């Protein structure tokens, strides 16, 4: 533990310190430097003033970053400050630096007119003490029999001639339109209204992505990750609500055609908000975001009501897609 006889300065990162900051978060987290460089360079809303640092003896000893975002709550866009990259040099831990940075960040977010702060944390207790409250994301597991029920269920004329293919850069405008038509009906979903977010951020953050097309028209897409040969976790799924259940099955069938034949049933793990009408074999919650109201005066009534419902346990329509985490 280093001596704190010399005062610690809490301030914004300076332009000439960006490389040092990237080195710092890489060293403290033990994650590839490229990950943090990508999150900076691919973020169309990046703002150097919102990287907050604690500086002691001329060097960075703790930091956090405020991500400028907008989410839907109660169908209303709400400006938020996402908190990420919270880290402290091991020699300076247990001296209250992260708490000082969080207080500084709250003042900064209030000045910027951010109504709510959102963060994701493995150690939620630390942030609970500073006023953030956790809200889970409910997941369901549906069991699909690959050879029979899965393909046999595709009887709607909507899906005649359906093709499922990997995403391509040319899909971005169509996917953005699909997403925009569905996102406001959920709570927590990001407003993705900057083309650069679709071109730069999302392709780097999505795992495998498949697009369902009826003729030349994209009708939905799924980003997912294989947990095992028999378990697929859906990290993002977008389709018209009236077609979501059937289309989730259709896309999964298209994926499986190129992966394996027959065998036991496939277990699809997915956020309940994505396709609430499917029959479930299991339901469980995963740790989701934590919320803190920064400027209650900036929360429209519909948004305030939706947030109250989330904090009270009404979470079936709650999701922040994995690629949007920070």
Backbone bond lengths (Angstrom), bond angles and torsions (degrees), N, CA, C in turn:
res aa  C-N    CA-C-N  psi(-1)  N-CA   C-N-CA  omega(-1)  CA-C   N-CA-C  phi
1 X - - - 1.462 - - 1.519 109.01 -
2 X 1.320 116.39 126.39 1.452 121.09 -177.70 1.517 111.18 -82.28
3 X 1.349 114.48 151.25 1.454 120.15 177.49 1.518 110.40 -69.19
4 X 1.359 115.69 140.57 1.450 120.73 179.85 1.526 110.62 -107.36
5 X 1.348 116.61 24.72 1.463 119.00 -179.16 1.520 110.90 -57.72
6 X 1.315 116.67 -40.16 1.467 121.11 175.59 1.519 108.74 -80.26
7 X 1.325 119.00 135.83 1.471 120.08 -176.49 1.533 111.94 -64.44
8 X 1.343 113.87 150.57 1.458 121.65 176.24 1.527 108.14 -97.25
9 X 1.316 116.57 131.37 1.464 121.43 178.51 1.529 109.01 -96.83
10 X 1.332 117.32 130.97 1.462 123.32 173.88 1.522 106.74 -105.88
11 X 1.328 116.22 121.55 1.469 119.29 -175.03 1.516 109.66 -160.39
12 X 1.344 115.11 179.49 1.466 121.42 174.86 1.528 109.86 -77.51
13 X 1.309 115.38 152.30 1.455 120.96 173.92 1.528 109.76 -67.83
14 X 1.322 116.47 141.65 1.459 120.84 177.19 1.532 109.82 -93.02
15 X 1.329 117.90 151.28 1.474 120.28 -176.31 1.522 113.14 -52.96
16 X 1.309 116.84 -39.90 1.467 119.78 -176.55 1.532 112.30 -73.75
17 X 1.347 117.00 -7.18 1.464 120.85 -178.72 1.526 113.31 -98.67
18 X 1.337 118.05 1.08 1.465 119.90 -173.65 1.521 111.84 -60.21
19 X 1.323 118.16 -44.40 1.466 119.79 179.14 1.526 111.30 -63.00
20 X 1.328 117.07 -40.20 1.463 119.88 177.47 1.525 110.95 -63.77
21 X 1.332 116.25 -38.02 1.469 120.02 178.61 1.527 110.69 -64.84
22 X 1.333 117.32 -43.54 1.463 120.34 178.21 1.524 110.79 -62.32
23 X 1.308 116.95 -40.21 1.463 120.08 176.47 1.527 110.73 -62.96
24 X 1.332 116.32 -38.47 1.461 120.98 -177.12 1.527 110.94 -65.53
25 X 1.341 117.66 -52.76 1.466 119.07 -177.13 1.529 110.68 -66.25
26 X 1.319 117.30 -33.81 1.470 120.61 175.19 1.529 110.16 -60.63
27 X 1.313 116.80 -45.62 1.469 120.94 -177.08 1.529 111.41 -68.98
28 X 1.327 117.93 -43.22 1.460 120.19 -175.64 1.528 111.68 -72.39
29 X 1.326 117.17 -42.52 1.461 120.12 -178.73 1.523 112.65 -80.43
30 X 1.334 117.23 -24.18 1.454 119.55 -174.87 1.514 112.87 70.42
31 X 1.329 116.23 24.20 1.467 123.27 178.55 1.524 108.05 -108.32
32 X 1.330 115.94 149.95 1.464 120.19 -177.39 1.526 111.37 -51.28
33 X 1.322 115.93 135.57 1.461 121.08 178.94 1.523 111.02 -57.45
34 X 1.330 116.50 -32.88 1.459 121.31 -178.28 1.528 111.42 -60.95
35 X 1.329 117.29 -31.86 1.467 120.41 178.96 1.527 110.34 -60.27
36 X 1.323 117.35 -48.00 1.458 120.87 -178.44 1.530 111.14 -71.89
37 X 1.333 116.16 -36.10 1.465 119.25 177.00 1.519 110.62 -64.39
38 X 1.334 116.87 -37.02 1.467 120.88 178.24 1.519 110.70 -67.87
39 X 1.331 117.07 -43.15 1.458 119.92 179.21 1.522 111.68 -63.50
40 X 1.303 116.43 -26.96 1.464 119.33 176.10 1.531 110.63 -81.37
41 X 1.315 116.76 -54.61 1.458 120.90 -172.84 1.512 114.41 -68.54
42 X 1.354 118.20 -28.19 1.464 121.50 -176.81 1.521 112.97 -94.32
43 X 1.321 117.39 0.36 1.460 121.08 -177.75 1.531 109.76 -90.65
44 X 1.331 118.56 109.90 1.470 119.46 -177.25 1.524 113.32 -69.09
45 X 1.334 117.04 -14.90 1.467 120.55 -179.39 1.542 111.79 -105.20
46 X 1.327 116.55 16.92 1.473 119.37 -176.77 1.528 110.72 -61.56
47 X 1.320 114.49 148.16 1.460 121.15 -176.64 1.523 107.86 -149.37
48 X 1.324 116.25 116.13 1.456 120.74 -175.57 1.525 112.17 -62.62
49 X 1.337 117.30 -33.38 1.462 120.47 178.89 1.532 111.72 -63.46
50 X 1.316 116.86 -19.77 1.460 120.45 -177.28 1.523 113.01 -94.46
51 X 1.316 117.85 4.06 1.463 120.26 164.02 1.520 106.12 -90.28
52 X 1.317 116.32 111.57 1.460 122.23 -176.25 1.529 108.78 -101.75
53 X 1.314 116.55 136.30 1.458 121.09 -175.84 1.521 110.34 -131.82
54 X 1.320 115.12 149.40 1.461 123.25 166.66 1.517 106.66 -103.12
55 X 1.308 115.89 124.21 1.470 121.49 -175.25 1.530 108.70 -117.68
56 X 1.327 115.12 130.46 1.470 121.17 179.51 1.524 108.21 -137.34
57 X 1.321 115.76 127.48 1.458 119.38 -179.84 1.513 113.04 61.76
58 X 1.334 115.97 30.61 1.457 120.07 176.97 1.517 114.98 82.56
59 X 1.349 118.42 6.29 1.466 118.66 179.93 1.518 110.62 -133.41
60 X 1.323 115.04 156.26 1.463 121.63 178.81 1.521 108.94 -71.83
61 X 1.353 115.83 128.48 1.461 119.66 178.52 1.530 112.07 -120.58
62 X 1.319 118.36 -12.34 1.460 122.43 175.54 1.524 107.65 -161.49
63 X 1.335 116.02 156.73 1.458 119.20 -177.13 1.519 110.82 -160.27
64 X 1.309 115.96 161.82 1.454 123.82 163.19 1.522 107.41 -151.23
65 X 1.318 115.52 164.47 1.465 120.26 179.13 1.521 109.40 -126.91
66 X 1.326 116.19 137.59 1.461 122.42 173.39 1.537 107.57 -96.92
67 X 1.317 116.51 118.52 1.461 121.99 176.45 1.527 108.37 -91.09
68 X 1.331 116.92 125.71 1.466 122.07 179.59 1.527 108.58 -82.74
69 X 1.332 116.62 114.06 1.450 121.23 -176.70 1.526 110.12 -141.15
70 X 1.346 115.52 167.95 1.456 123.71 171.94 1.523 106.99 -133.52
71 X 1.343 117.06 133.33 1.459 121.08 177.48 1.522 109.60 -123.62
72 X 1.334 114.72 164.68 1.458 120.40 173.60 1.530 109.91 -93.50
73 X 1.316 115.67 131.73 1.462 123.00 170.30 1.519 106.97 -134.78
74 X 1.316 116.53 121.11 1.461 119.37 -178.67 1.513 112.49 61.10
75 X 1.328 117.80 30.40 1.457 122.04 179.89 1.508 114.58 79.24
76 X 1.336 117.67 4.81 1.467 122.22 -175.53 1.536 109.62 -114.23
77 X 1.331 118.71 133.71 1.472 119.96 174.48 1.531 110.28 -68.84
78 X 1.329 116.23 132.41 1.458 122.55 -178.19 1.525 108.20 -129.27
79 X 1.325 117.17 127.43 1.456 122.01 178.27 1.522 109.86 -72.44
80 X 1.334 116.14 129.23 1.465 119.97 -179.28 1.526 110.38 -129.02
81 X 1.315 114.19 160.63 1.452 122.01 168.84 1.511 108.34 -112.88
82 X 1.325 116.13 115.35 1.457 120.34 176.47 1.520 109.89 -86.27
83 X 1.309 117.64 132.91 1.455 121.54 179.91 1.526 109.15 -101.10
84 X 1.314 116.07 124.42 1.456 120.90 178.37 1.515 111.26 -146.93
85 X 1.319 115.16 177.05 1.476 123.77 178.26 1.531 112.05 55.86
86 X 1.339 117.46 31.94 1.472 120.42 179.02 1.521 108.60 -73.17
87 X 1.315 117.32 117.71 1.459 119.96 -173.98 1.519 110.52 -157.23
88 X 1.322 115.20 147.78 1.461 122.81 -179.21 1.521 109.46 -134.20
89 X 1.305 116.13 137.12 1.460 121.41 174.01 1.533 108.91 -54.18
90 X 1.342 118.98 133.30 1.474 120.33 -178.70 1.523 113.95 -52.06
91 X 1.324 117.62 -32.78 1.465 120.18 -179.08 1.527 112.77 -73.12
92 X 1.336 117.65 -10.76 1.466 121.09 -175.95 1.527 112.54 -117.30
93 X 1.317 116.66 11.64 1.458 119.03 -179.16 1.526 111.84 -75.06
94 X 1.351 114.83 161.02 1.461 123.36 179.31 1.529 112.19 63.60
95 X 1.322 115.41 28.94 1.463 119.91 175.80 1.536 111.63 -121.32
96 X 1.324 115.97 11.86 1.455 120.53 173.86 1.512 115.93 81.62
97 X 1.339 117.64 13.21 1.466 119.09 -175.58 1.524 112.20 -69.46
98 X 1.323 117.69 -39.91 1.473 117.90 -179.71 1.524 110.16 -65.86
99 X 1.335 117.68 -34.80 1.457 120.25 176.44 1.515 112.16 -64.19
100 X 1.345 116.36 -41.58 1.465 120.02 177.02 1.527 111.00 -63.00
101 X 1.335 116.21 -40.16 1.463 119.51 179.13 1.522 111.45 -67.26
102 X 1.326 117.76 -37.90 1.464 120.32 178.01 1.525 111.00 -65.22
103 X 1.333 116.74 -40.85 1.465 119.34 176.53 1.525 110.79 -63.24
104 X 1.317 116.40 -43.04 1.468 121.26 177.47 1.524 110.34 -61.10
105 X 1.349 116.55 -42.33 1.465 120.94 -179.24 1.526 110.98 -64.08
106 X 1.322 117.10 -38.94 1.469 119.69 178.87 1.525 111.09 -63.70
107 X 1.323 116.70 -39.65 1.473 119.14 176.36 1.516 110.18 -64.49
108 X 1.322 116.66 -42.99 1.464 121.21 179.70 1.528 111.01 -62.11
109 X 1.325 117.06 -45.07 1.464 120.43 -179.54 1.527 111.08 -64.07
110 X 1.319 116.63 -38.89 1.469 119.48 177.60 1.521 110.90 -62.38
111 X 1.334 116.63 -42.20 1.467 120.79 178.71 1.527 111.11 -62.90
112 X 1.333 116.59 -34.09 1.465 121.22 -177.74 1.531 112.44 -82.33
113 X 1.316 117.61 -3.34 1.461 120.31 179.62 1.506 113.87 77.46
114 X 1.321 117.05 29.49 1.460 121.37 176.59 1.522 108.52 -87.77
115 X 1.322 116.29 122.35 1.463 120.26 -173.96 1.520 112.51 -74.83
116 X 1.322 116.39 -34.37 1.468 122.00 -171.51 1.519 108.62 -137.38
117 X 1.320 116.51 149.85 1.463 121.34 170.36 1.523 109.07 -111.89
118 X 1.328 115.66 143.65 1.463 122.56 -179.07 1.515 107.90 -131.13
119 X 1.323 116.89 139.32 1.460 119.75 174.03 1.519 109.80 -147.21
120 X 1.320 115.19 162.81 1.459 123.00 175.55 1.525 106.96 -121.61
121 X 1.328 116.72 132.41 1.460 118.93 -173.74 1.518 110.59 -147.47
122 X 1.322 114.75 141.46 1.458 119.96 171.78 1.520 111.30 -76.84
123 X 1.333 117.01 -37.23 1.467 122.42 178.45 1.529 108.17 -103.46
124 X 1.316 116.53 86.16 1.454 120.03 -172.79 1.521 113.02 -72.31
125 X 1.332 117.54 -25.17 1.452 120.29 -176.74 1.520 113.35 -58.87
126 X 1.328 116.44 -37.67 1.461 120.42 -179.87 1.529 110.54 -60.28
127 X 1.321 116.63 -41.24 1.468 120.54 -176.22 1.524 111.46 -81.22
128 X 1.327 117.42 -28.71 1.458 119.95 174.57 1.528 110.10 -59.04
129 X 1.319 116.11 -39.83 1.465 119.91 179.47 1.527 112.13 -64.03
130 X 1.333 116.29 -22.11 1.467 120.38 -179.72 1.533 112.15 -101.99
131 X 1.339 117.69 11.49 1.456 120.43 170.21 1.512 117.24 104.50
132 X 1.334 118.84 -1.28 1.461 120.66 176.87 1.530 109.44 -86.66
133 X 1.315 117.17 143.73 1.467 122.08 -178.59 1.529 109.30 -120.77
134 X 1.334 117.80 133.24 1.469 120.41 -177.55 1.522 112.46 -78.35
135 X 1.325 115.23 143.55 1.462 122.14 173.32 1.529 107.37 -131.80
136 X 1.326 118.93 118.85 1.469 119.95 -177.09 1.517 112.53 -73.83
137 X 1.318 115.12 164.50 1.463 122.44 170.61 1.524 106.95 -109.73
138 X 1.341 118.20 116.60 1.471 120.22 -178.33 1.526 111.43 -77.08
139 X 1.317 115.02 134.08 1.462 122.67 177.06 1.518 109.03 -114.92
140 X 1.321 115.20 149.80 1.451 121.56 171.20 1.511 109.45 -122.07
141 X 1.329 116.21 158.64 1.462 122.46 173.94 1.516 107.18 -120.21
142 X 1.316 116.16 123.19 1.457 120.57 174.97 1.514 107.93 -114.95
143 X 1.315 116.06 142.13 1.460 121.81 -176.01 1.520 108.67 -104.49
144 X 1.320 115.83 124.31 1.460 121.03 -177.56 1.518 109.91 -120.09
145 X 1.334 116.13 130.92 1.453 120.67 176.15 1.516 107.97 -88.28
146 X 1.284 115.67 116.69 1.456 121.01 -165.89 1.521 112.78 -65.47
147 X 1.322 118.80 -43.11 1.460 119.56 -170.02 1.525 113.42 -82.96
148 X 1.309 117.09 -28.60 1.466 117.84 -172.30 1.522 111.69 -114.05
149 X 1.310 117.19 -77.66 1.461 120.36 -171.73 1.525 112.37 -57.91
150 X 1.341 116.03 -39.72 1.457 119.01 -172.98 1.527 111.13 -60.05
151 X 1.348 117.36 -51.88 1.458 119.81 -179.15 1.527 110.67 -77.44
152 X 1.320 117.17 -33.18 1.454 120.07 -179.33 1.510 113.78 -66.71
153 X 1.303 116.83 -23.47 1.461 120.23 -178.23 1.523 113.39 -76.57
154 X 1.307 117.53 -11.61 1.465 120.22 -174.77 1.529 109.64 -84.61
155 X 1.313 116.48 71.80 1.464 121.12 -175.21 1.524 112.91 -102.22
156 X 1.317 118.25 -14.45 1.464 120.48 -177.49 1.518 110.70 -68.89
157 X 1.329 115.85 136.09 1.466 119.95 178.24 1.523 111.65 -61.59
158 X 1.336 116.20 -19.56 1.464 120.01 178.91 1.517 111.09 -55.36
159 X 1.338 116.86 -30.52 1.452 120.30 -172.13 1.527 113.00 -106.71
160 X 1.332 117.80 17.46 1.460 119.34 174.35 1.526 109.18 -60.20
161 X 1.312 116.25 132.52 1.460 120.27 177.76 1.520 113.54 71.54
162 X 1.321 117.79 21.08 1.458 120.76 -177.62 1.521 111.00 -64.76
163 X 1.331 116.65 134.10 1.463 122.21 173.85 1.515 107.93 -124.43
164 X 1.324 116.74 139.14 1.455 122.12 178.22 1.515 108.03 -118.10
165 X 1.335 116.03 120.35 1.455 121.65 -175.39 1.521 110.61 -134.54
166 X 1.320 117.97 158.75 1.467 119.83 173.52 1.524 110.93 -60.96
167 X 1.312 115.96 153.34 1.456 121.57 178.73 1.528 110.07 -67.51
168 X 1.331 115.93 149.59 1.458 121.36 174.18 1.519 108.87 -129.48
169 X 1.334 118.74 157.88 1.473 119.82 -179.90 1.525 113.45 -54.58
170 X 1.334 116.81 -31.06 1.463 119.74 -178.95 1.527 112.49 -68.19
171 X 1.347 117.02 -14.79 1.466 120.43 -178.73 1.518 113.14 -77.36
172 X 1.331 118.47 -15.09 1.463 120.65 -169.70 1.530 113.81 -51.81
173 X 1.339 120.32 -48.46 1.481 118.27 -178.98 1.520 113.26 -61.96
174 X 1.334 117.05 -39.93 1.459 119.72 -179.70 1.531 111.12 -68.82
175 X 1.316 116.81 -40.30 1.463 119.61 179.24 1.524 110.57 -66.27
176 X 1.332 116.22 -38.60 1.459 120.25 178.16 1.532 110.46 -62.14
177 X 1.331 116.93 -39.60 1.463 120.43 178.84 1.529 111.01 -66.54
178 X 1.333 117.12 -43.18 1.459 120.72 177.14 1.524 110.59 -60.49
179 X 1.317 115.36 -46.44 1.457 120.61 -178.58 1.527 110.40 -61.75
180 X 1.319 116.63 -46.26 1.452 120.60 -177.38 1.513 113.22 -61.66
181 X 1.333 116.57 -31.35 1.462 120.38 -179.31 1.523 112.53 -74.87
182 X 1.337 117.27 -18.39 1.468 120.71 -174.44 1.521 113.98 -112.03
183 X 1.332 117.46 -25.93 1.467 120.46 -167.07 1.521 113.36 -63.70
184 X 1.332 118.20 -37.74 1.457 120.13 -173.50 1.522 112.98 -69.67
185 X 1.331 117.50 -12.68 1.451 120.07 178.41 1.513 114.17 -82.04
186 X 1.341 117.42 -2.23 1.454 122.26 -179.46 1.521 109.49 -116.29
187 X 1.316 116.23 168.35 1.460 121.53 178.26 1.524 110.48 -109.87
188 X 1.332 115.79 123.82 1.458 121.35 179.10 1.504 114.24 104.48
189 X 1.323 117.58 -15.64 1.464 120.28 -177.77 1.522 110.69 -66.30
190 X 1.317 114.09 144.10 1.461 120.54 -176.98 1.527 110.96 -77.28
191 X 1.319 116.38 142.88 1.467 121.63 170.11 1.526 106.58 -82.78
192 X 1.318 116.08 108.63 1.469 121.11 -177.19 1.527 108.76 -100.55
193 X 1.312 115.81 73.45 1.463 120.01 -172.64 1.523 113.08 -104.46
194 X 1.318 118.01 18.63 1.464 121.40 177.44 1.532 108.51 -119.10
195 X 1.335 118.48 123.33 1.474 119.68 -179.10 1.525 113.00 -55.47
196 X 1.340 116.72 -34.93 1.451 119.30 -179.39 1.510 113.46 -61.68
197 X 1.327 116.67 -28.35 1.464 119.72 177.80 1.522 109.89 -66.39
198 X 1.311 117.80 -38.68 1.462 121.45 178.85 1.517 111.70 -73.77
199 X 1.316 116.83 -35.73 1.465 119.82 -176.53 1.525 112.55 -80.97
200 X 1.339 117.21 -33.23 1.468 120.31 -169.97 1.528 113.03 -113.17
201 X 1.334 117.09 -55.08 1.464 119.09 -173.44 1.529 112.01 -68.76
202 X 1.327 117.83 -55.41 1.460 121.49 -170.35 1.529 113.64 -62.43
203 X 1.342 120.59 -45.58 1.460 118.34 -179.57 1.522 113.44 -58.23
204 X 1.334 116.74 -29.66 1.460 120.07 -179.66 1.531 112.25 -80.57
205 X 1.340 117.33 -22.14 1.464 120.75 -175.05 1.521 113.45 -100.27
206 X 1.325 118.27 -26.96 1.453 120.25 178.95 1.521 110.87 -67.04
207 X 1.337 118.35 144.73 1.470 119.36 166.97 1.529 108.29 -77.60
208 X 1.317 119.22 -128.45 1.464 121.03 174.67 1.530 109.25 -76.92
209 X 1.335 116.56 139.87 1.460 121.26 -178.34 1.523 109.10 -131.46
210 X 1.342 115.31 136.11 1.456 121.03 177.31 1.521 109.66 -126.62
211 X 1.333 115.42 141.50 1.459 121.87 -179.42 1.525 108.82 -113.41
212 X 1.330 116.40 131.28 1.468 121.30 175.82 1.517 108.76 -94.46
213 X 1.319 115.81 130.28 1.460 121.59 -178.67 1.523 109.72 -123.93
214 X 1.316 117.12 133.75 1.449 122.94 169.41 1.520 105.51 -105.14
215 X 1.321 116.35 103.11 1.459 119.99 -168.03 1.520 108.49 68.30
216 X 1.318 117.07 -127.54 1.461 120.73 177.71 1.523 112.28 -95.41
217 X 1.320 117.68 2.58 1.454 121.04 -172.63 1.521 111.05 -98.75
218 X 1.347 119.20 116.24 1.465 120.06 173.14 1.526 110.33 -64.32
219 X 1.327 116.15 130.90 1.456 120.48 -179.20 1.528 112.35 -116.68
220 X 1.310 117.29 -4.02 1.460 120.28 177.85 1.514 109.91 173.57
221 X 1.317 115.40 167.35 1.471 119.32 176.14 1.517 109.93 -151.15
222 X 1.317 115.00 158.65 1.459 122.28 -177.86 1.515 109.17 -138.90
223 X 1.318 116.45 129.74 1.459 123.14 169.99 1.516 107.25 -108.76
224 X 1.316 117.38 126.43 1.454 119.11 -174.81 1.512 113.00 -147.56
225 X 1.309 114.27 168.06 1.461 121.59 -179.26 1.526 108.08 -136.80
226 X 1.331 116.04 135.49 1.458 120.65 179.26 1.519 109.82 -80.70
227 X 1.336 116.29 123.26 1.462 121.25 174.56 1.522 110.79 -87.29
228 X 1.321 115.77 -29.38 1.467 123.12 175.39 1.521 106.10 -162.76
229 X 1.321 116.37 -177.80 1.461 119.85 178.61 1.525 111.53 -62.21
230 X 1.343 116.52 -24.44 1.457 120.83 -173.95 1.520 112.89 -113.48
231 X 1.312 117.93 3.75 1.462 120.84 -176.17 1.525 110.40 -131.65
232 X 1.323 116.33 121.27 1.458 122.85 176.88 1.524 108.65 -115.43
233 X 1.341 116.74 126.04 1.459 120.45 175.59 1.525 109.28 -99.97
234 X 1.317 115.92 122.36 1.459 121.81 178.16 1.531 108.17 -83.23
235 X 1.319 116.70 120.46 1.466 120.70 179.08 1.524 112.07 -99.82
236 X 1.324 116.96 -16.91 1.465 120.94 172.02 1.512 107.21 -162.42
237 X 1.326 115.61 137.68 1.458 120.97 177.97 1.518 107.90 -147.97
238 X 1.313 116.05 127.06 1.462 121.41 -178.10 1.523 109.13 -131.70
239 X 1.329 115.68 126.47 1.458 122.97 175.61 1.523 107.14 -162.34
240 X 1.315 116.83 160.91 1.456 120.24 176.00 1.527 108.62 -57.43
241 X 1.335 118.74 134.27 1.464 120.61 -176.08 1.524 113.94 -52.26
242 X 1.321 118.20 -36.30 1.465 120.66 -177.76 1.525 112.50 -69.31
243 X 1.328 116.89 -18.29 1.460 121.17 -176.57 1.520 112.50 -114.24
244 X 1.325 117.99 0.60 1.462 120.65 -167.64 1.525 112.83 -60.72
245 X 1.334 118.12 -47.41 1.453 119.47 -176.55 1.519 112.52 -61.18
246 X 1.339 117.04 -50.31 1.464 120.83 -179.31 1.523 110.71 -64.61
247 X 1.321 117.55 -38.36 1.458 119.70 -176.87 1.525 111.53 -72.44
248 X 1.323 117.67 -33.76 1.467 119.19 175.13 1.522 110.03 -60.23
249 X 1.313 116.39 -42.13 1.465 119.95 176.80 1.527 110.80 -64.99
250 X 1.328 116.39 -42.06 1.463 120.17 -177.55 1.529 111.39 -63.76
251 X 1.313 116.71 -44.66 1.463 119.21 -179.87 1.523 110.01 -64.91
252 X 1.327 116.43 -41.97 1.463 119.53 179.16 1.521 110.54 -61.12
253 X 1.322 117.35 -39.88 1.462 120.49 177.06 1.520 110.95 -61.44
254 X 1.339 116.33 -44.12 1.458 119.66 179.32 1.511 112.83 -63.29
255 X 1.327 116.73 -37.81 1.464 120.26 177.22 1.521 110.53 -63.77
256 X 1.339 115.33 -43.80 1.459 119.61 -174.19 1.514 112.82 -69.50
257 X 1.324 117.42 -26.66 1.464 119.02 179.86 1.521 111.32 -57.41
258 X 1.330 115.30 -33.65 1.462 118.16 -179.76 1.501 113.56 -95.42
259 X 1.342 117.56 6.72 1.466 119.02 -174.26 1.517 113.40 -116.87
260 X 1.329 117.04 -48.70 1.460 119.17 -178.63 1.519 109.69 -160.85
261 X 1.332 115.88 164.67 1.460 122.06 178.64 1.527 109.34 -119.63
262 X 1.315 116.64 139.17 1.456 121.68 170.12 1.518 114.49 62.21
263 X 1.340 115.55 -152.11 1.452 120.76 -179.25 1.510 111.49 85.24
264 X 1.323 114.84 -161.72 1.457 120.53 -178.30 1.505 112.38 -77.02
265 X 1.321 116.10 -179.74 1.465 119.94 -178.57 1.527 112.02 -70.05
266 X 1.301 115.04 152.20 1.463 121.63 175.38 1.521 108.93 -90.82
267 X 1.337 116.02 135.41 1.464 121.15 175.99 1.529 108.14 -103.41
268 X 1.319 115.46 115.82 1.459 121.42 -179.73 1.522 108.53 -102.28
269 X 1.331 116.20 116.01 1.468 122.66 177.20 1.523 107.06 -95.92
270 X 1.331 116.69 125.70 1.456 117.63 -175.02 1.531 109.92 -150.05
271 X 1.348 117.86 150.07 1.462 119.80 174.26 1.527 110.04 -61.54
272 X 1.305 116.90 131.67 1.462 119.99 -177.04 1.520 112.31 -57.24
273 X 1.320 117.29 -30.56 1.457 120.55 -179.82 1.521 112.11 -62.11
274 X 1.343 117.52 -22.18 1.461 120.60 -175.44 1.520 112.39 -73.25
275 X 1.323 117.78 -39.01 1.466 121.26 -176.74 1.521 107.98 -155.55
276 X 1.317 118.31 77.54 1.460 120.83 -170.41 1.512 115.51 -68.62
277 X 1.339 119.16 -13.75 1.458 120.37 -172.78 1.530 113.79 -87.52
278 X 1.318 119.95 -7.21 1.464 120.97 -176.31 1.531 111.26 -71.93
279 X 1.340 114.98 148.04 1.463 120.00 175.19 1.528 109.11 -71.49
280 X 1.324 116.67 137.49 1.457 121.76 -174.64 1.528 111.14 -111.15
281 X 1.338 115.17 144.96 1.455 120.37 168.84 1.523 110.56 -97.98
282 X 1.323 116.59 -19.09 1.466 120.15 -179.66 1.519 108.47 -160.56
283 X 1.319 115.09 151.37 1.452 121.65 174.54 1.525 108.00 -133.01
284 X 1.337 116.31 140.58 1.460 120.03 177.75 1.523 108.85 -154.12
285 X 1.308 116.22 162.62 1.458 122.05 177.68 1.520 110.44 -105.68
286 X 1.323 116.00 144.42 1.459 121.33 170.76 1.526 107.73 -114.18
287 X 1.328 115.53 151.78 1.460 119.09 176.47 1.517 109.25 -60.59
288 X 1.301 116.15 126.93 1.453 121.27 -179.53 1.511 110.95 -114.84
289 X 1.295 117.56 -147.23 1.460 120.94 -178.11 1.528 111.64 -77.44
290 X 1.317 114.36 163.27 1.459 122.22 170.46 1.524 106.99 -114.04
291 X 1.326 116.42 140.33 1.465 121.87 -175.03 1.524 110.46 -118.44
292 X 1.327 115.03 145.14 1.459 121.69 171.60 1.524 108.22 -142.75
293 X 1.314 117.25 128.80 1.463 121.00 177.35 1.530 108.58 -76.82
294 X 1.318 116.10 126.18 1.467 122.38 179.97 1.527 110.83 -100.84
295 X 1.328 116.21 -46.81 1.461 121.39 -178.99 1.535 108.55 -128.93
296 X 1.323 117.92 86.35 1.474 118.87 -179.60 1.517 113.18 -59.66
297 X 1.332 116.67 -25.48 1.466 119.76 -179.77 1.524 112.13 -68.61
298 X 1.342 116.92 -15.98 1.460 120.82 -179.75 1.524 112.79 -99.56
299 X 1.323 117.53 2.91 1.461 121.03 179.59 1.524 109.79 -91.92
300 X 1.338 118.92 112.84 1.469 119.88 174.36 1.524 110.39 -59.98
301 X 1.328 117.91 154.67 1.471 120.35 -177.58 1.527 113.83 -53.61
302 X 1.330 117.61 -42.15 1.471 119.39 -179.10 1.519 111.24 -63.19
303 X 1.340 116.85 -40.21 1.462 121.03 179.36 1.524 111.06 -69.23
304 X 1.345 116.52 -42.33 1.462 120.07 178.56 1.530 110.40 -61.91
305 X 1.323 116.32 -40.15 1.459 119.98 178.66 1.516 112.30 -65.22
306 X 1.335 116.30 -41.76 1.466 119.96 179.27 1.524 110.87 -64.66
307 X 1.331 117.10 -40.50 1.457 120.18 179.65 1.526 110.40 -66.39
308 X 1.317 117.49 -40.09 1.468 120.72 176.35 1.531 110.73 -59.87
309 X 1.333 116.55 -40.34 1.464 120.10 178.75 1.528 111.05 -65.46
310 X 1.340 116.69 -41.61 1.463 119.70 177.98 1.525 110.75 -60.74
311 X 1.315 116.12 -48.20 1.460 120.10 -178.63 1.530 111.32 -66.22
312 X 1.330 116.35 -23.22 1.459 120.86 178.19 1.519 113.99 -88.75
313 X 1.345 117.82 -1.06 1.462 120.54 175.11 1.510 116.01 106.77
314 X 1.345 118.86 0.45 1.471 121.27 177.33 1.529 108.40 -86.04
315 X 1.340 116.46 88.67 1.466 119.84 -166.39 1.530 114.17 -118.81
316 X 1.322 119.37 4.74 1.463 119.50 -174.08 1.527 113.30 -63.18
317 X 1.318 118.73 -23.90 1.467 121.51 178.66 1.531 111.07 -103.02
318 X 1.304 116.44 19.53 1.464 121.30 -175.32 1.528 110.81 -101.63
319 X 1.323 115.49 126.43 1.462 119.92 174.00 1.521 109.28 -162.34
320 X 1.308 115.75 138.53 1.470 121.62 162.26 1.511 104.66 -119.27
321 X 1.323 116.09 116.17 1.461 120.25 -174.04 1.535 110.44 -60.71
322 X 1.316 114.45 145.50 1.465 121.23 -172.26 1.526 113.06 -54.38
323 X 1.309 117.57 -39.01 1.468 120.50 -177.68 1.513 112.35 -65.77
324 X 1.333 118.31 -18.39 1.452 122.09 -178.61 1.532 113.15 -92.00
325 X 1.337 117.17 -2.27 1.463 119.23 -179.92 1.525 109.24 -69.01
326 X 1.320 116.06 154.55 1.459 120.38 -178.01 1.523 109.64 -135.63
